[in-house]
Amino acid sequence: MELVVDANVLLAALLKGALTRELLFDSRFKLYAPEHLVLEIQLLLKRNLSIQRRTGLSGKALEEVFHFLTQKIEMHPESTYSLHVVATSV
């Protein structure tokens, strides 16, 4: 099964733990994410001290865990999908 991963999934894997992490490494899933997602979350992890407090990890340790969690996710630059995205107004 092919799935697109968003920021909520990655943050849940960092904060909540086991089940979400297991899903990220489940061999039945082929995972995709936009490349900018990684950059956005890396910035968030550096700036948001409450995430460090909630996980009990240092900034460096959080970066390492995040890198580990994203290894199986195939990242795509915006140019590979932007023509297929339909703009919506809220």
C-alpha positions, 0 to 999 in steps of 0.5 A: 500500500502506498501512503503519503506521510504528513507532519502530524504522523511524523510528530506523533511518531516522535511524541506518542510512540510505539504504534505510529513508529511501527507503522512507519517501518511496516514493510507493507507500506511504501511511504512518500512525503514532500521534501519540504516537510522534512525541512519544516519539521527540522526547523520546528524541532530546533525552535520548539523547546516544548517538544524536547521537554515532552520527549525528554530528548536533547535537540541533537537526540531529537534530530537523530531520532527524526532522521531514523524515522524518515529513512524509509520515506521517499521524499519528493521535491515540489516539482514532481507533484505540483502539477497534480495539486488542485488549489482550494480556497478555504 
